[in-house]
């Protein structure tokens, strides 16, 4: 996540609640993407440091646990930058220019100074973020699918260029024997099913089967994964998209909540701020007097009720508003109460970390060490495959 400003309820409902769930189901790496923030904010770095630490406090406050997931700051892991550099050596320029997000920026930034390499290389750095940790799944929204496909293509290209070792098939068969009779038979059946029938589920099952074999060396695992597809060693696994649940959080104007639209409720807003923001929201413009019938479908407040109110309150809103029996301030109060109640424990946990900055920095330092260990293991192997390991 890019540290470009205060987190708001849109971040919480759209991303962070999903991360809290994922950390208990997978081995997760969550990092503050400060290099990515520099692609658009390079002229205004003054607030970057404060934004980074505030974001990490927000993550911890909503329930992301450094004991369950690895939390770190992107720029504290230079191996990611090195992989970005190495990938740039084999990435055709045309691949980067065709990415939809870059085309969008081109149309918006007319001055050539605005079209930096940072913008052009954004998806390449994102691919390095993913491939450094050999991620199997990447939780993203639909707008990021093209970027994950770029990472998949780069992994495929890298494996094609550098995964060809002498005697690969012989080495793969030797690795196959190490699986044992029963597991080896299952592996062969799954491989045949994929190669002859194109069964993608068989491929995924076989890949998972290989990764579960703790007795195999990493090199043997890569050979067997590559052998599934009839290619060389799969040094970089191709990441898969995990489409995040679509949770559109409405803003104060009824549109999607976004800092750029100035329609947000901060994640750690004080109760008085929440009350003031909701109470001054616009409502159905056709409803002038209390007795006038209203239409919740055109009222931004109704969208908040759909997120925060139970069925009973929603039915009451529909009935009282359409019947001219409920004032707009009365209608807004359950939303205010629900948001304040949701934020209360978040503010309390955040306050604890604000009071103990050394603890916060210690937790992130531990996460950074863990991330660097994983990154070094990947880079060591990549350097060797590319002929850059001088011993």
ZADREN-409589 format. One record per residue: x, y, z of N, C-alpha, C in turn; residue in one letter. Coordinates in steps of 0.2 Angstrom, whole numbers, padded with zeros to 4 digits, always signed. Layout:
XYZXYZXYZA;...
// end
This chain:
+0004-0006+0000+0000+0000+0000+0004+0006+0000X;+0003+0011-0004+0007+0017-0005+0005+0022+0001X;+0010+0025+0004+0009+0030+0009+0008+0037+0007X;+0002+0038+0004+0001+0045+0001-0003+0049+0005X;-0005+0047+0011-0010+0051+0015-0013+0047+0020X;-0018+0050+0024-0021+0047+0029-0025+0041+0027X;-0025+0036+0030-0030+0030+0028-0037+0032+0030X;-0042+0029+0027-0049+0031+0028-0053+0025+0028X;-0059+0025+0029-0064+0019+0030-0064+0015+0023X;-0063+0019+0018-0062+0015+0011-0057+0010+0011X;-0051+0012+0014-0045+0007+0014-0047+0002+0019X;-0050+0003+0025-0052-0002+0030-0057-0007+0027X;-0062-0005+0024-0067-0010+0021-0065-0013+0015X;-0061-0009+0011-0059-0012+0004-0053-0016+0004X;-0048-0015+0009-0042-0019+0009-0040-0022+0015X;-0040-0018+0021-0037-0020+0027-0041-0026+0030X;-0048-0026+0030-0051-0031+0033-0050-0038+0030X;-0049-0037+0023-0047-0043+0019-0040-0046+0021X;-0035-0041+0023-0028-0043+0025-0029-0046+0032X;-0033-0044+0036-0033-0047+0043-0036-0054+0042X;-0040-0055+0038-0042-0062+0036-0037-0067+0033X;-0033-0064+0028-0028-0068+0025-0023-0070+0029X;-0021-0066+0034-0015-0067+0038-0015-0073+0042X;-0022-0076+0043-0023-0082+0046-0023-0088+0042X;-0023-0087+0035-0024-0092+0030-0018-0093+0026X;-0014-0089+0026-0008-0089+0021-0002-0086+0025X;+0004-0087+0022+0010-0084+0024+0010-0077+0020X;+0009-0072+0024+0008-0065+0021+0014-0060+0022X;+0015-0056+0016+0020-0051+0017+0016-0045+0015X;+0016-0040+0020+0013-0034+0019+0018-0028+0020X;+0019-0024+0015+0024-0019+0015+0021-0012+0013X;+0024-0007+0016+0023+0000+0014+0027+0002+0008X;+0023+0003+0003+0027+0004-0004+0029+0011-0005X;+0034+0013-0001+0037+0020-0001+0040+0022-0008X;+0044+0017-0011+0046+0018-0018+0041+0020-0023X;+0035+0016-0022+0030+0017-0027+0027+0024-0026X;+0026+0026-0019+0024+0033-0018+0028+0038-0021X;+0034+0037-0022+0039+0042-0025+0038+0043-0033X;+0034+0038-0036+0033+0039-0043+0029+0045-0045X;+0024+0047-0040+0020+0052-0041+0021+0058-0036X;+0025+0057-0031+0026+0062-0025+0033+0063-0025X;+0037+0062-0030+0044+0063-0029+0046+0071-0028X;+0042+0075-0029+0044+0082-0028+0041+0085-0021X;+0038+0080-0018+0035+0082-0011+0036+0077-0006X;+0043+0076-0004+0044+0070+0000+0044+0072+0008X;+0042+0078+0009+0042+0080+0016+0038+0076+0021X;+0032+0074+0018+0027+0071+0023+0028+0063+0022X;+0033+0061+0018+0033+0053+0017+0034+0049+0023X;+0039+0052+0027+0041+0048+0033+0035+0047+0038X;+0032+0053+0039+0026+0053+0044+0020+0048+0041X;+0019+0049+0035+0014+0044+0032+0016+0037+0032X;+0022+0035+0032+0024+0028+0032+0022+0026+0039X;+0025+0029+0045+0023+0027+0051+0016+0027+0053X;+0012+0032+0051+0005+0032+0052+0002+0026+0049X;+0004+0025+0043+0001+0019+0040+0002+0012+0044X;+0008+0011+0046+0010+0005+0050+0006+0005+0056X;+0005+0011+0059+0001+0011+0066-0006+0009+0064X;-0009+0012+0058-0016+0010+0056-0016+0002+0055X;-0012-0001+0052-0012-0008+0050-0012-0012+0057X;-0008-0010+0062-0008-0014+0068-0014-0012+0072X;-0017-0006+0071-0023-0005+0075-0029-0008+0073X;-0029-0010+0066-0035-0014+0064-0035-0021+0065X;-0029-0024+0067-0028-0031+0069-0023-0035+0064X;-0019-0031+0060-0014-0035+0057-0009-0036+0062X;-0007-0043+0063-0003-0045+0068+0004-0047+0065X;+0010-0043+0068+0016-0045+0066+0019-0052+0068X;+0015-0055+0072+0016-0062+0073+0014-0067+0068X;+0009-0065+0064+0005-0069+0059+0008-0067+0052X;+0010-0061+0051+0012-0059+0044+0018-0055+0045X;+0021-0054+0039+0028-0050+0039+0026-0043+0037X;+0028-0038+0041+0027-0031+0040+0033-0028+0039X;+0034-0024+0034+0040-0020+0033+0039-0014+0028X;+0045-0011+0027+0045-0005+0023+0049-0007+0017X;+0046-0005+0011+0049-0007+0004+0056-0005+0004X;+0058+0001+0005+0064+0003+0004+0070+0001+0009X;+0067-0003+0014+0072-0006+0019+0074-0013+0016X;+0072-0015+0010+0074-0021+0007+0077-0020+0000X;+0084-0018+0000+0087-0016-0006+0087-0022-0011X;+0086-0028-0009+0085-0034-0014+0080-0033-0019X;+0074-0030-0017+0069-0029-0021+0071-0024-0027X;+0075-0019-0025+0077-0014-0030+0082-0018-0035X;+0086-0022-0032+0091-0026-0036+0087-0030-0041X;+0082-0034-0039+0078-0038-0044+0075-0034-0049X;+0072-0028-0047+0070-0023-0052+0075-0022-0057X;+0081-0020-0055+0086-0019-0060+0087-0025-0064X;+0088-0031-0062+0089-0037-0065+0084-0038-0070X;+0078-0037-0068+0072-0039-0073+0072-0033-0078X;+0074-0027-0077+0074-0022-0082+0079-0024-0088X;+0084-0029-0087+0088-0031-0092+0085-0035-0097X;+0080-0038-0095+0076-0043-0100+0069-0041-0101X;+0067-0035-0099+0060-0033-0101+0060-0029-0107X;+0056-0031-0112+0056-0026-0118+0052-0020-0116X;+0054-0014-0119+0051-0008-0117+0044-0008-0119X;+0042-0011-0125+0035-0011-0127+0030-0015-0122X;+0033-0019-0118+0029-0022-0113+0027-0017-0108X;+0031-0013-0106+0029-0008-0101+0025-0002-0104X;+0026-0001-0110+0022+0005-0113+0015+0003-0115X;+0013-0004-0115+0006-0006-0116+0002-0007-0110X;+0005-0006-0104+0001-0007-0098-0004-0001-0097X;-0010-0003-0096-0016+0002-0096-0015+0008-0092X;-0012+0007-0086-0011+0012-0081-0006+0017-0084X;-0001+0015-0088+0004+0020-0090+0001+0024-0096X;-0003+0020-0100-0007+0024-0105-0011+0029-0102X;-0015+0028-0097-0019+0033-0094-0015+0039-0091X;-0009+0038-0088-0005+0043-0086-0002+0047-0092X;-0001+0044-0098+0001+0048-0103-0004+0053-0106X;-0010+0051-0105-0015+0055-0108-0016+0061-0103X;-0015+0060-0096-0016+0065-0091-0010+0070-0091X;-0004+0067-0091+0002+0071-0091+0005+0074-0097X;+0003+0080-0099+0005+0082-0106+0013+0084-0106X;+0015+0087-0100+0022+0089-0100+0027+0083-0100X;+0032+0083-0104+0036+0077-0104+0040+0075-0097X;+0041+0081-0093+0044+0080-0087+0040+0075-0082X;+0034+0075-0083+0029+0071-0079+0030+0064-0080X;+0032+0062-0086+0032+0055-0088+0039+0052-0087X;+0040+0051-0080+0047+0048-0078+0047+0041-0079X;+0053+0038-0078+0054+0031-0079+0051+0028-0073X;+0050+0031-0067+0046+0028-0062+0039+0026-0063X;+0036+0030-0067+0029+0029-0070+0029+0023-0075X;+0034+0023-0079+0035+0018-0084+0037+0011-0081X;+0041+0012-0076+0044+0006-0073+0040+0003-0067X;+0034+0007-0066+0030+0005-0060+0028-0002-0060X;+0025-0005-0065+0023-0012-0065+0029-0017-0065X;+0035-0015-0067+0041-0019-0066+0044-0019-0059X;+0043-0013-0056+0045-0013-0049+0040-0018-0045X;+0033-0017-0047+0028-0021-0043+0030-0028-0045X;+0032-0030-0051+0033-0037-0052+0039-0040-0047X;+0044-0035-0046+0050-0037-0042+0047-0038-0035X;+0043-0033-0033+0040-0034-0026+0037-0041-0025X;+0034-0044-0030+0030-0050-0030+0035-0056-0030X;+0039-0055-0035+0044-0061-0037+0049-0062-0032X;+0051-0056-0029+0056-0057-0023+0055-0062-0018X;+0048-0063-0017+0046-0067-0011+0042-0073-0014X;+0043-0074-0021+0040-0080-0024+0033-0081-0022X;+0029-0076-0022+0022-0076-0020+0018-0080-0025X;+0014-0084-0022+0009-0089-0026+0003-0085-0027X;+0001-0081-0023-0006-0077-0024-0005-0070-0022X;-0008-0066-0026-0008-0059-0025-0015-0056-0024X;-0017-0053-0018-0024-0051-0018-0024-0044-0021X;-0028-0043-0026-0028-0036-0029-0035-0035-0032X;-0037-0029-0033-0043-0027-0037-0043-0029-0044X;-0048-0028-0047-0048-0030-0055-0044-0025-0059X;-0043-0019-0056-0039-0014-0060-0031-0016-0060X;-0029-0021-0056-0022-0022-0055-0021-0029-0058X;-0025-0032-0062-0024-0039-0065-0019-0038-0070X;-0019-0033-0074-0014-0032-0079-0007-0032-0077X;-0006-0029-0071+0000-0029-0068+0003-0036-0065X;-0002-0040-0063+0000-0046-0061+0002-0051-0067X;-0002-0050-0072+0000-0053-0078+0007-0051-0081X;+0009-0045-0080+0016-0043-0081+0021-0047-0077X;+0019-0048-0071+0024-0052-0066+0024-0059-0069X;+0018-0062-0071+0018-0069-0073+0023-0069-0080X;+0022-0064-0084+0026-0065-0090+0033-0064-0089X;+0035-0060-0084+0042-0059-0083+0045-0065-0080X;+0041-0068-0075+0043-0075-0072+0044-0080-0078X;+0040-0080-0082+0040-0085-0088+0046-0084-0092X;+0047-0077-0093+0053-0076-0098+0060-0077-0094X;+0060-0076-0088+0066-0077-0084+0067-0084-0084X;+0062-0088-0083+0063-0096-0082+0065-0098-0089X;+0063-0096-0094+0065-0098-0101+0072-0096-0103X;+0074-0090-0101+0081-0088-0102+0086-0092-0098X;+0084-0092-0091+0090-0095-0086+0088-0101-0083X;+0083-0104-0084+0081-0111-0081+0083-0117-0085X;+0087-0116-0090+0089-0121-0094+0096-0124-0092X;+0096-0129-0088+0102-0132-0086+0104-0138-0090X;+0110-0140-0090+0112-0146-0094+0110-0152-0090X;+0107-0157-0094+0104-0163-0091+0098-0162-0087X;+0094-0157-0088+0088-0155-0084+0083-0161-0083X;+0082-0164-0089+0077-0170-0088+0079-0175-0084X;+0086-0177-0084+0089-0182-0080+0089-0180-0073X;+0090-0174-0072+0090-0171-0065+0083-0171-0062X;+0078-0170-0066+0071-0170-0064+0069-0177-0062X;+0071-0182-0066+0069-0189-0065+0072-0191-0059X;+0078-0189-0057+0081-0191-0051+0077-0188-0045X;+0075-0181-0046+0071-0178-0041+0065-0182-0040X;+0062-0184-0045+0055-0188-0045+0056-0194-0041X;+0061-0197-0041+0062-0203-0037+0062-0202-0029X;+0064-0196-0028+0065-0194-0021+0058-0193-0018X;+0052-0192-0022+0046-0191-0019+0043-0197-0016X;+0046-0203-0018+0043-0209-0015+0038-0212-0020X;+0036-0219-0019+0032-0222-0024+0025-0219-0025X;+0022-0218-0019+0015-0216-0019+0014-0209-0022X;+0018-0204-0019+0018-0197-0021+0021-0196-0028X;+0026-0200-0030+0028-0200-0037+0023-0202-0042X;+0019-0207-0040+0014-0209-0045+0009-0204-0046X;+0007-0201-0040+0002-0195-0041+0005-0190-0045X;+0011-0188-0044+0014-0182-0048+0014-0184-0055X;+0015-0190-0057+0015-0192-0064+0008-0192-0067X;+0003-0194-0063-0003-0194-0066-0006-0186-0067X;-0004-0182-0062-0006-0175-0063-0002-0172-0069X;+0004-0173-0069+0008-0171-0075+0005-0173-0082X;+0003-0179-0082+0000-0182-0088-0006-0178-0090X;-0010-0177-0085-0017-0174-0085-0016-0167-0088X;-0011-0163-0086-0010-0157-0088-0007-0156-0095X;-0002-0160-0096+0001-0160-0103-0003-0163-0108X;-0007-0168-0107-0012-0171-0112-0019-0168-0113X;-0021-0165-0107-0028-0162-0107-0028-0155-0106X;-0023-0152-0104-0022-0145-0102-0026-0143-0096X;-0027-0148-0091-0030-0147-0085-0027-0143-0080X;-0029-0136-0080-0025-0131-0075-0026-0133-0068X;-0031-0136-0066-0032-0138-0059-0027-0144-0057X;-0025-0148-0062-0020-0153-0061-0013-0150-0060X;-0012-0145-0064-0006-0142-0063-0005-0138-0056X;-0010-0135-0054-0010-0132-0048-0009-0137-0042X;-0013-0142-0043-0012-0148-0037-0005-0151-0037X;-0002-0152-0043+0004-0155-0043+0010-0150-0041X;+0009-0143-0042+0013-0138-0039+0013-0138-0032X;+0007-0138-0029+0006-0138-0022+0009-0145-0019X;+0008-0150-0022+0011-0157-0020+0019-0156-0019X;+0022-0153-0024+0029-0153-0024+0031-0148-0018X;+0028-0142-0018+0030-0138-0013+0029-0140-0005X;+0025-0145-0005+0024-0148+0002+0029-0153+0004X;+0034-0155-0001+0039-0160+0001+0045-0157+0004X;+0045-0157+0011+0050-0153+0014+0057-0157+0013X;+0057-0163+0011+0063-0167+0011+0067-0165+0004X;+0064-0162+0000+0067-0160-0007+0071-0153-0006X;+0076-0153-0009+0080-0146-0009+0076-0141-0014X;+0077-0135-0013+0074-0130-0017+0075-0131-0024X;+0081-0133-0026+0083-0134-0033+0079-0140-0036X;+0078-0145-0032+0074-0151-0034+0066-0149-0035X;+0064-0145-0030+0057-0143-0031+0056-0139-0037X;+0061-0134-0039+0060-0130-0045+0061-0135-0051X;+0065-0140-0051+0065-0144-0057+0059-0148-0058X;+0056-0150-0053+0050-0154-0053+0044-0149-0055X;+0044-0143-0053+0039-0139-0055+0039-0137-0062X;+0046-0136-0064+0047-0134-0071+0045-0140-0076X;+0047-0146-0073+0046-0152-0077+0038-0154-0078X;+0034-0151-0074+0027-0152-0075+0024-0149-0082X;+0028-0143-0083+0026-0139-0089+0030-0141-0095X;+0035-0145-0094+0039-0147-0100+0045-0142-0101X;+0046-0137-0096+0051-0132-0097+0057-0134-0092X;+0061-0129-0092+0067-0130-0087+0065-0128-0080X;+0070-0127-0076+0069-0126-0069+0064-0119-0068X;+0059-0120-0064+0055-0114-0062+0058-0110-0057X;+0063-0106-0058+0066-0102-0053+0062-0097-0050X;+0058-0094-0054+0053-0089-0052+0046-0092-0053X;+0042-0094-0048+0035-0096-0049+0031-0090-0052X;+0026-0092-0056+0021-0087-0059+0016-0086-0054X;+0015-0080-0052+0010-0078-0046+0003-0078-0049X;-0002-0080-0045-0009-0080-0047-0012-0075-0044X;-0017-0072-0048-0021-0067-0045-0026-0069-0040X;-0027-0066-0034-0032-0067-0030-0037-0061-0029X;-0042-0061-0033-0046-0055-0033-0049-0054-0027X;-0048-0048-0024-0050-0046-0018-0058-0045-0018X;-0061-0046-0012-0069-0045-0012-0070-0038-0014X;-0075-0037-0018-0077-0030-0020-0081-0026-0015X;-0078-0022-0011-0081-0018-0006-0080-0011-0007X;-0085-0008-0011-0085-0001-0012-0088+0003-0006X;-0083+0007-0003-0085+0011+0002-0087+0018+0000X;-0094+0020+0001-0096+0026-0002-0092+0032+0002X;-0091+0037-0002-0088+0043+0001-0094+0048+0003X;-0092+0053+0006-0097+0058+0009-0101+0061+0003X;-0099+0061-0003-0103+0063-0009-0107+0058-0012X;-0106+0052-0010-0110+0046-0013-0105+0042-0018X;-0100+0045-0020-0095+0042-0025-0090+0038-0021X;-0086+0034-0024-0081+0030-0020-0077+0034-0016X;-0076+0032-0010-0072+0036-0005-0064+0036-0008X;-0061+0042-0008-0055+0043-0011-0052+0049-0008X;-0045+0049-0007-0042+0055-0004-0042+0060-0010X;-0041+0058-0016-0041+0063-0022-0048+0066-0023X;-0053+0063-0020-0060+0066-0021-0062+0071-0015X;-0057+0071-0009-0059+0074-0003-0066+0073+0000X;-0067+0066+0000-0074+0064+0002-0073+0058+0007X;-0068+0059+0011-0066+0053+0015-0068+0054+0023X;-0068+0049+0026-0069+0049+0034-0062+0045+0036X;-0058+0049+0039-0051+0046+0041-0053+0040+0046X;-0048+0035+0045-0049+0029+0049-0049+0030+0056X;-0045+0035+0059-0045+0036+0066-0048+0043+0067X;-0053+0045+0064-0056+0051+0065-0059+0051+0072X;-0059+0057+0076-0062+0058+0082-0070+0058+0081X;-0073+0056+0087-0081+0055+0086-0084+0062+0084X;-0081+0068+0086-0084+0074+0084-0083+0075+0077X;-0078+0073+0074-0076+0074+0067-0081+0070+0063X;-0082+0064+0065-0087+0059+0062-0094+0062+0062X;-0096+0064+0067-0103+0067+0068-0103+0073+0063X;-0098+0078+0063-0099+0084+0059-0099+0082+0052X;-0095+0077+0050-0095+0075+0043-0101+0072+0040X;-0104+0068+0044-0110+0064+0042-0116+0069+0043X;-0116+0073+0048-0122+0078+0049-0123+0083+0043X;-0117+0085+0040-0117+0090+0035-0117+0086+0028X;-0118+0080+0028-0118+0077+0021-0125+0079+0017X;-0124+0080+0011-0130+0081+0007-0135+0075+0007X;-0141+0076+0006-0146+0071+0006-0150+0072+0000X;-0156+0069-0001-0161+0069-0006-0162+0077-0008X;-0160+0080-0013-0161+0087-0014-0169+0088-0015X;-0173+0083-0017-0180+0085-0018-0184+0085-0012X;-0181+0083-0006-0184+0083+0000-0183+0090+0004X;-0187+0095+0004-0186+0101+0007-0189+0101+0014X;-0195+0099+0015-0198+0099+0022-0198+0092+0025X;-0199+0092+0031-0199+0085+0035-0204+0081+0032X;-0210+0084+0030-0216+0080+0028-0215+0077+0021X;-0210+0080+0017-0210+0078+0010-0207+0071+0010X;-0210+0067+0005-0207+0060+0004-0200+0060+0001X;-0196+0056+0004-0189+0056+0002-0188+0049-0002X;-0182+0049-0006-0180+0043-0010-0173+0041-0008X;-0172+0036-0003-0166+0034-0001-0161+0032-0007X;-0164+0030-0012-0160+0027-0018-0155+0033-0021X;-0157+0039-0020-0153+0045-0022-0150+0049-0017X;-0150+0046-0011-0147+0049-0005-0140+0046-0003X;-0135+0049-0003-0128+0046-0001-0128+0043+0006X;-0133+0046+0011-0133+0043+0017-0135+0035+0017X;-0140+0034+0013-0142+0027+0012-0137+0022+0010X;-0132+0024+0006-0126+0020+0005-0122+0018+0011X;-0122+0023+0016-0119+0021+0022-0123+0016+0026X;-0130+0017+0026-0134+0013+0030-0133+0005+0027X;-0132+0005+0021-0131-0002+0018-0124-0005+0020X;-0120-0001+0022-0113-0004+0025-0114-0005+0032X;-0117-0001+0036-0117-0001+0043-0123-0003+0047X;-0129-0002+0044-0135-0004+0048-0138-0011+0046X;-0141-0014+0051-0144-0020+0051-0150-0020+0047X;-0153-0025+0046-0160-0025+0042-0165-0021+0045X;-0166-0022+0051-0171-0018+0054-0171-0011+0053X;-0164-0008+0054-0163-0001+0053-0164+0001+0046X;-0162-0003+0042-0163-0001+0034-0170-0001+0033X;-0174-0006+0035-0181-0006+0034-0184+0001+0037X;-0182+0003+0042-0185+0009+0046-0183+0015+0042X;-0177+0015+0039-0175+0021+0035-0179+0021+0028X;-0180+0015+0025-0184+0015+0019-0191+0018+0020X;-0194+0015+0026-0201+0017+0027-0202+0024+0029X;-0198+0026+0034-0199+0033+0037-0197+0038+0032X;-0192+0037+0028-0189+0042+0023-0195+0043+0018X;-0197+0037+0015-0202+0038+0009-0208+0040+0012X;-0210+0039+0018-0216+0042+0021-0216+0049+0024X;-0210+0052+0024-0209+0059+0027-0210+0059+0034X;-0208+0053+0037-0209+0053+0045-0203+0053+0049X;-0197+0054+0045-0191+0054+0049-0186+0060+0046X;-0184+0064+0050-0179+0070+0048-0172+0067+0046X;-0169+0071+0042-0162+0068+0039-0157+0067+0045X;-0157+0072+0050-0152+0071+0055-0154+0065+0059X;-0160+0064+0060-0162+0058+0064-0160+0051+0060X;-0161+0052+0053-0159+0046+0049-0151+0045+0049X;-0147+0050+0050-0140+0050+0050-0137+0047+0057X;-0141+0048+0062-0138+0046+0068-0136+0039+0069X;-0140+0034+0067-0137+0027+0067-0131+0026+0064X;-0130+0030+0058-0123+0029+0054-0118+0032+0059X;-0119+0038+0061-0114+0041+0066-0112+0036+0071X;-0117+0033+0075-0116+0029+0081-0112+0023+0078X;-0113+0020+0073-0110+0014+0070-0103+0015+0069X;-0101+0020+0065-0095+0022+0063-0090+0023+0069X;-0093+0027+0074-0089+0029+0080-0088+0022+0084X;-0093+0018+0085-0092+0012+0088-0086+0007+0085X;-0086+0007+0078-0081+0003+0074-0074+0006+0075X;-0074+0013+0076-0067+0016+0076-0064+0016+0083X;-0069+0015+0088-0066+0016+0095-0060+0011+0097X;-0061+0005+0095-0055+0000+0097-0049+0002+0093X;-0050+0004+0086-0045+0006+0082-0041+0012+0085X;-0044+0017+0087-0041+0023+0090-0037+0021+0096X;-0040+0016+0100-0037+0014+0106-0030+0011+0105X;-0031+0006+0100-0024+0002+0099-0019+0007+0096X;-0021+0011+0091-0017+0016+0088-0013+0020+0093X;-0017+0022+0098-0014+0027+0104-0009+0023+0107X;-0009+0017+0108-0004+0013+0112+0002+0013+0108X;+0002+0012+0101+0008+0012+0097+0011+0019+0096X;+0007+0024+0097+0009+0031+0096+0013+0033+0103X;+0011+0030+0108+0014+0031+0115+0021+0027+0115X;+0022+0022+0111+0028+0018+0111+0031+0017+0104X;+0034+0023+0102+0037+0022+0095+0042+0017+0094X;+0046+0016+0100+0052+0011+0100+0049+0004+0098X;+0043+0003+0101+0040-0004+0100+0038-0005+0093X;+0035+0001+0090+0033+0000+0083+0039-0001+0079X;+0045+0003+0080+0051+0002+0076+0054-0005+0076X;+0053-0007+0082+0056-0014+0084+0052-0019+0080X;+0046-0019+0080+0042-0024+0076+0043-0023+0069X;+0044-0017+0066+0045-0017+0059+0052-0019+0057X;+0057-0018+0062+0064-0020+0060+0064-0028+0060X;+0060-0031+0065+0060-0038+0064+0057-0041+0058X;+0051-0037+0056+0048-0039+0049+0053-0038+0044X;+0057-0033+0044+0061-0031+0038+0067-0037+0038X;+0069-0039+0044+0074-0044+0044+0072-0051+0041X;+0065-0052+0042+0062-0058+0040+0062-0058+0032X;+0059-0052+0030+0059-0051+0023+0065-0051+0019X;+0070-0048+0022+0077-0048+0019+0080-0055+0018X;+0078-0059+0023+0081-0066+0023+0078-0070+0017X;+0071-0069+0016+0068-0072+0010+0070-0069+0004X;+0071-0062+0004+0074-0059-0002+0081-0061-0004X;+0085-0062+0001+0092-0064-0001+0092-0071-0004X;+0088-0075-0001+0088-0082-0004+0086-0082-0011X;+0081-0078-0013+0079-0077-0020+0085-0074-0024X;+0087-0069-0022+0093-0065-0026+0099-0070-0027X;+0101-0073-0022+0107-0078-0022+0106-0083-0028X;+0100-0085-0029+0099-0090-0034+0098-0087-0041X;+0095-0081-0041+0094-0078-0047+0101-0075-0050X;+0105-0073-0045+0112-0071-0048+0116-0077-0051X;+0115-0082-0047+0119-0088-0050+0116-0090-0057X;+0110-0090-0057+0107-0092-0064+0109-0087-0069X;+0110-0081-0068+0112-0076-0073+0119-0075-0074X;+0123-0079-0070+0130-0079-0071+0133-0073-0067X;+0130-0071-0062+0132-0065-0058+0135-0067-0051X;+0136-0074-0050+0139-0076-0044+0146-0078-0045X;+0150-0074-0042+0157-0075-0043+0161-0078-0037X;+0163-0084-0037+0166-0087-0032+0173-0090-0033X;
// end
